[in-house]
Amino acid sequence: MNATPAATRAAASGAGLAAGFVLDVPVIGAAEAAGRVLAHWQEGAELRELPDGRWLLVLAEPVWTRADRAPGLPLRRTGAGVLLALGTGTADGPPAEPGHLVHPVGGRTLTHRISGLTLLDPAGWLDPTGLTLHRPRPLGSADGRTAEPVLEALPPHPRPDLRTAAGIGPRTERARRLTEDAPGRAGGRSFLRRRPAVLAALSRQAARGVAAVRPAAAVLLVLPALAGLLGLIGLLRLVGEHGLNPLVLIVAIAVGLSAVRRRTGSAAGATHRPGAPGQASPAAGRRPRRRPLADLVARLTMRSPAGRLVAGRHARYLRELTHAFEQRRWEDALRDAVRVAGDTPGTQRPWLSLTLPRRYTGELRATPGEAGPGGASPLSAPTVHQHLSGLYRGAAEALEREGRVDEAAFVLADLLNAPEEAVALLDRHGRTAQAAELAEGRRLAADLVVRLWWRAGEHERAVRTAHRRGAFATAVDRLTADGHPQEARDLRLAWARHCREAGDRLGAVEAVWPDEALRPTVVGDLRDAVALGGPARGRALPHLLALGAGESTKGLALAVLAGDGDPGRTGRSALAVVLAGLPAADPATDRELATAAARAAVRDGGFGDNPGGRTDTALFDRLGRRADPLAVADLPRPRGRARTAGTTPLHTAPDRPGTLPVLDAALLGSGSVLVACGHAGVRLLAADGRTRARWDVPADRLVLADHGGSALLVAGYGRVREVARLDLATRAVRSWATLPAAHFVPSFDGRHLITADQEGISVLDTLTARPSVVWRELGDGQRLVGRIARTAGGCSAVVVSTLPDGSPLTELWRWDLPGWELRSRRRLDDAEADPAASVVLAAGGLLTTALPDGPGAEPARTTTLRRATESGRPAPELTVEGVAPGGPVVDGDHWALTVPRPDGSGLLVHTGSGPAAGPSATVALPHADPPVVGIRRHGDALTLWHRSGRVLATSADGSAVLAALRVTAD
């Protein structure tokens, strides 16, 4: 017997150690054979071709295999070095020498010398066309744990001074006196507020002797007495004319106090007006503080006989201003002109001022966030408003005809409060950079700002503005509509480059796809998206096929459509949805793919949560028109599976802890789980726990990009944080920065990282060589309480501000992203503002935990979750068994509340979404300690992890388990 007993038993069972395989290429085809070779390839293996066209795969190391699962005819190696078919012996054919192959073919046994067969090279099957070349770069060695200085790269707020550009001189003394008491001006501050400084100056003079008192100090001493005398004379006059009427008495006292205030303000505070050189202008966007008492006094004055004096003063000013404009004395007219706000005075509810309406702040320059005048006056009547508007518009037209563009822009932007018209005027006369500065300073439409900066040559500024305000698409459309197609194409390329640098491959594809000439530039991005797997692969494959990709791409698409598993996680639904609207370049390929996609839709019960609002019927009809008519004729229309309503689903995590700690985790779109294990590094695990990749980079936090193409790895070292950037497509890691300890929001847009520290909220650009601040929020004594909740479209936080009287004001703020537009502010009480028991949701809701309390209350056995919407309306409370060791944890709008199980056998985690909805799922962690469970929402999945090394991921609605694993060492 030449076969050993072990070989005989293996042959009888159809299994054994295989040293190689013979693949019947003429039967299975070259493509299938190549796939099987690559699946079983080893370092040191050889592939040779037999004379009849079959392939011989010789392995470097034998593998255990079963005949029914082998890629071809299994071969075993004898002691003499002969390859024989598994289950045969040397006696079954002619004697063979070492290095020969003996195998049966058609009832005959053939022998071939292996070294004489043609050698095939599988490396020649790889087509590198369109692949992105990535060169590895050294990371360098760590040189200490010192935080790097953060660069201030905030774009300067444009502050165009149209008054200076127009050559308009300062205001006359008469105009200054008429407007010095306008609401919100510093020149009108009361004498009492300045009294300590004035008295201190006088006391210093008195210390030098009465003879050393200067004339200015003497004037300051005389002015209060003179003002009081004038007030007394006015009071006696009014009493003599109208009798002792209480209303007249009150008005007289108010007028006298106003006179005192005006004169003392002129004497002691004339050098402290906002807008003066060396003085910061008022904060942009801040409304002047209302003065209810001054409003009441002003209205009483206008109803008294003294109102005639005030009205006459305003009428005299209006006549002089009108004559100046009619006589085209532009210098005097523009210097003393009063600003008109809005289209009609009826658009506001102003308080009344006894003086002229407030002019433009400071030196009449176009500052960002201009709030307009604070009050109304007799000049605010509709007829006066129309009269001034007509004067100013006529002046703007005349100035433009005379070629005085700067003065015309000043009239439009600062006097008429029509910055859009001023921008159009400047752009029309070739002042593109000045127009862009004015448009950004007045916060006009984002697409207009981007278009102007791009045309002005400030490309980097245009790209940063477009990204921050989400205006790439509208800016490209605006450039195209304005007749600048080449500039629109260049902006598209910059948009794609911006997305590519941020790791958003599909974003780069979306940027250039409408321009057919630019589509070949994103082939590398599409291949990287395929490497990400999951929905990204499903959306990228149809685009590659539309560009004429070869058989390998077609085969991969067909394999995805015919595969099993969740249609959302595998990318099958995404592939079918995109394929319905994007045909393949080859008609035969398109028909085959459309047929396969239609069958997959029927099998899956629809197209999942398809974007664009298209119905399953519309998508299926699109595929049906391009699919094989005979195949589609027998297919029923897809019917969605009805979701069973009932109790909250209960899922159970692995019952044993892992061997590595889990400090953060996220289920990616490809179905893999990215896990941060502290100093044990970062791992990319399959859904069953197998390690797909690992990086020896310490990380205790993950900051995942919204598009899933990249992540930041954050490791804490005392008071500093080391941050590295991971590209999940190429799996390359590079060190980025060492930053001071701060709160990092757990998600970002791929470029801008939101952090929080003592100075407020800072947004860092992660694609620069050194950390740079590109945006700041809060300040002026405002500070955060707790953490920031963020989604791709907005974020919320609890902010404490200091009121003028020194008391704190706690509010819930909500912003829209990426432009950081503040959308709502809601005041909170002390219980809601407690960071130990309450958290905020990104949509503006608030969650607060409470335990039973009060006189005679028994020891707590339950925890109540109180919920409130953005508007403050309470939602139904949720009461669960067990005492929560801490408040709920939140990621975006999803929350998780951890409580011990009643029997002490582990933890229960209740999860939900939004402030008003009930729990979507409950997760049990057997034999787990009380530390709070972490939560992560990314894509369509919700990931929960526990420090003990267990991870469980569910669908966003909690209905299905997508991954449940223990993290163990290799």
Order of alpha helices (4+ residues) and beta strands (2+ residues): alpha-beta-alpha-alpha-beta-beta-beta-beta-beta-beta-beta-beta-alpha-alpha-alpha-alpha-alpha-alpha-alpha-alpha-beta-beta-alpha-alpha-alpha-alpha-alpha-alpha-alpha-alpha-alpha-alpha-alpha-alpha-alpha-alpha-alpha-alpha-alpha-beta-beta-beta-beta-beta-beta-beta-beta-beta-beta-beta-beta-beta-beta-beta-beta-beta-beta-beta-beta-beta-beta-beta-beta-beta-beta-beta-beta-beta-beta
